Amino acid sequence: MLWKLLVEYLRPQRRLLLAVVVFQLAASIASLYLPTLNADIIDQGVARGDTDYIMRTGGVMLMITLLQIACTIAAVYFGAKAAMALGRDVRGAIFTRVAEFSEQEVTRFGAPSLITRSTNDVQQVQQLVLMSATLMVTAPMLSIGGVIMAVRQDVQLSWLIAVSVPVLLIAVGLIVTRMVPLFRLMQTRIDTVNRVLREQLTGIRVVRAFVREDIETARFGRANEDVTDTALRAGRLMALAFPTVMLVLNVSSVAVIWFGAFRIEDGSMQVGTMIAFLSYLMQILMSVMMATFMAIMIPRAAVSADRIGAVLGTESSVRPPDHPVSLSGRAARGELEMRDVGFAYPGAEAPVLSDVDFTARAGQTTAIIGSTGSGKTTLVNLMPRLFDATSGSVRIDGVDVRELHPDLLWGHIGLVPQKPYLFSGTVRSNLLYGKPDATEDELWRALSIAQAEDFVREMEGGLDAPISQGGTNVSGGQRQRIAIARALVKRPELYIFDDSFSSLDTATDARLRQALRQHTAGATLVIIAQRVSSIVDADQILVLDDGRIVAHGTHEELLETSPTYNEIVNSQLAAEEAV
C-alpha cells in the first residue's frame, strides 16, 4: 500500500522529484571527487613539499565543497516541497472520502482513529518522503560511486568492502525486523489515547458530576502507559541500531589502517591512497547507514500507509446513483413516503426497523413518538439517506432517495439532529450553513421564529457573537434554537426535527411550534419527539414500538385506540404530577 500511495500522490510532483535527483546526483559526484583530490594533496603536495600544488588543489576542493553545499540545499528544498504537497493531497483525499462516508463507515472506523489517520499517519508517510529526498536518493549514489572509486584506489583492499557491508546489513536488518510489529502496535495505541482523551474532554461535565476524575485519570494513565511502553521498546531497538553501525564503521576503519600500513610499508600503496580508500569506505558504510535509517522509517510509514489505504479504499455504503433522477419539472413538495421499510445493522441478530409504512404529506405535520430504543433515530437517519434501508424504499416526492443525487436530496431537507452541533465561528456563520447567501433580515427572521432572537440580540456582537466549537459557550436550549434557525434559513420543502425541542421549556416550545406552523405552511414537517406536549397538534402521530408502527392517528384518536400511546401519555402525566 505504501508504494501505491507514493506513486499515486507523488506523480503530480515528478518535476520536483526530478530536481531532487539531479541536485543529489551533483552533490554525490562532488562528494566522491573530494577524497581523490585529498589523496593528490597528500601524495603530490605534502610528500613533495609543493605548496603551490596544495593551494591550487585546496582551492578546487573548496569550490567543489561549495557546489556540494548548494546542490544539497536545493535538493532538500525541492524534496521538502514534494513531501509537503503529498501530505496536503493525502489529507485532502482522506477528508473527501470521510465526508462521503455514511454513519455506518464513520462508526466502524471511529472518529479518533480517523483523526489519527489524517494527521499522525499522514505525517509518517510525509516524513518518509522528506527523508528519502535527503538520504535515500543519496545513499545508492554514494555507495555505488564509493565502491567504484575505492576499487580505483586499491583493488587488493576491496575485500574489506565485501565483508563490512554485508555485516552491517545483517546486523541492522535483524533490528529492523523486530521494530515493524512495534510500529504497528504504536499506531493502534495512539488511536486508543485519542479515543480516551476525546471521550473525557467531551464528557467532562459527566465525569465531574459523578466524581469520576480519579477513575478517568487512571484510564487515561493506562492508555498513556501503553503508548509509552511501546515507544520505549521501539526506541531501545532504534538506539541499538546506531551503536551497531558505529561498531562496524570503527572496526572497518581499523582494518583499513592495519592492512593498508603493510601495503605502504612494502611500497605498493601511498599514504594518500590509503586515506582516500578509507574515506570511500566511510562513505559507503555511511550510505548503508543512511539506507538503514530509512529502513527503520519505512516499516512505520508502511503501517501508516496501510491505515490510510483502508480509509481511501472504503466505499461508502450510501453511494450516489450512476444515473441520478432529476426533479426538474416536478413540483417539489417535500412529501416523504416510506414503503415497507426495514433496516438491520450489519451482523445484528434482529432488524431495528420492520415494515415501516407511512406518508408525510406536504402542508401537514407528521409526528413520530416511541419509547427509548424503539428505532426513532434510525428512522430519522433513513430520511436524508444517512443510511440506506435494507428493505423497502424511502421516497421524496415519489422518487426513491437512492435514485437522487445526495446533494439534490439534501438540498430539499432541513434536518435538526437530536444533538445539535454548532461550529466554531459566529452566530451568523452557523446560520449561513443553511443558506450562504441569506440576507441579515432572513437570519433575524429565522431566529425570531426559533425563539432565539432575544438572547442573540443580548449577546455581545449579536449575529457576530462568537460561538465556540460545539456551541459550548451557549446553553443547551440556546444551541437547539440556533440549530432550528439554521434549518429555517434554508427554507427546504421537508423539515425533520429529531427531538429538537427537548431542551425547551413548555412555554417556549408552544411559541416555537405556533411560529413554525405559519413559517412552514406548505412544507412537510416530520417531528420526532419524546414529549407528548410537543406533538398534540400534529396532523398525524405515528407510534413506534420495537421498530414497528403499532398505531397512527391524531392525538385524540390515539388516546381512544392505542394502549401504547396511552401508556406514554400516562407515564408523562404521572412524572409531571410527581414534580
C-alpha positions, 0 to 999 in steps of 0.5 A: 500500500505504501508504494501505491500511495507514493506513486499515486500522490507523488506523480503530480510532483515528478518535476520536483522529484526530478530536481531532487535527483539531479541536485543529489546526483551533483552533490554525490559526484562532488562528494566522491571527487573530494577524497581523490583530490585529498589523496593528490594533496597528500601524495603530490603536495605534502610528500613533495613539499609543493605548496603551490600544488596544495593551494591550487588543489585546496582551492578546487576542493573548496569550490567543489565543497561549495557546489556540494553545499548548494546542490544539497540545499536545493535538493532538500528544498525541492524534496521538502516541497514534494513531501509537503504537497503529498501530505496536503493531497493525502489529507485532502483525499482522506477528508473527501472520502470521510465526508462521503462516508455514511454513519455506518463507515464513520462508526466502524472506523471511529472518529479518533482513529480517523483523526489519527489517520489524517494527521499522525499517519499522514505525517509518517508517510510525509516524513518518509518522503522528506527523508528519502529526498535527503538520504535515500536518493543519496545513499545508492549514489554514494555507495555505488560511486564509493565502491567504484572509486575505492576499487580505483584506489586499491583493488587488493583492499576491496575485500574489506568492502565485501565483508563490512557491508554485508555485516552491517546489513545483517546486523541492522536488518535483524533490528529492523525486523523486530521494530515493524510489529512495534510500529504497528502496535504504536499506531493502534495505541495512539488511536486508543489515547485519542479515543480516551482523551476525546471521550473525557474532554467531551464528557467532562461535565459527566465525569465531574458530576459523578466524581469520576476524575480519579477513575478517568485519570487512571484510564487515561494513565493506562492508555498513556502507559501503553503508548509509552511502553511501546515507544520505549521498546521501539526506541531501545531497538532504534538506539541499538541500531546506531551503536551497531553501525558505529561498531562496524564503521570503527572496526572497518576503519581499523582494518583499513589502517592495519592492512593498508600500513603493510601495503605502504610499508612494502611500497605498493600503496601511498599514504594518500591512497590509503586515506582516500580508500578509507574515506570511500569506505566511510562513505559507503558504510555511511550510505548503508547507514543512511539506507538503514535509517530509512529502513527503520522509517519505512516499516512505520510509514508502511503501517501508516500507509496501510491505515490510510489505504483502508480509509481511501479504499472504503466505499461508502455504503450510501453511494450516489446513483450512476444515473441520478433522477432529476426533479426538474419539472416536478413540483417539489413538495417535500412529501416523504413516503416510506414503503415497507421499510426495514433496516438491520445493522450489519451482523445484528441478530434482529432488524431495528426497523420492520415494515415501516409504512407511512406518508408525510404529506406536504402542508401537514405535520407528521409526528413520530413518538416511541419509547427509548430504543424503539428505532426513532433515530434510525428512522430519522437517519433513513430520511436524508439517506444517512443510511440506506434501508435494507428493505423497502424504499424511502421516497421524496416526492415519489422518487426513491432517495437512492435514485437522487443525487445526495446533494439534490436530496439534501438540498430539499431537507432541513434536518435538526439532529437530536444533538445539535452541533454548532461550529466554531465561528459566529452566530451568523456563520452557523446560520449561513450553513443553511443558506450562504447567501441569506440576507441579515433580515432572513437570519433575524427572521429565522431566529425570531421564529426559533425563539432565539432572537432575544438572547442573540440580540443580548449577546455581545456582537449579536449575529457576530457573537462568537460561538465556540466549537460545539456551541459550548459557550451557549446553553443547551436550549440556546444551541437547539434554537440556533440549530432550528434557525439554521434549518429555517434559513434554508427554507427546504420543502421537508423539515425533520426535527429529531427531538429538537425541542427537548431542551425547551421549556413548555412555554417556549416550545408552544411559541416555537411550534405556533411560529413554525406552523405559519413559517412552514405552511406548505412544507412537510414537517416530520417531528420526532419527539419524546414529549407528548406536549410537543406533538398534540397538534400534529396532523398525524402521530405515528407510534413506534414500538420495537421498530414497528408502527403499532398505531397512527392517528391524531392525538385524540384518536390515539388516546381512544385506540392505542394502549401504547400511546396511552401508556406514554401519555400516562407515564408523562402525566404521572412524572409531571404530577410527581414534580 
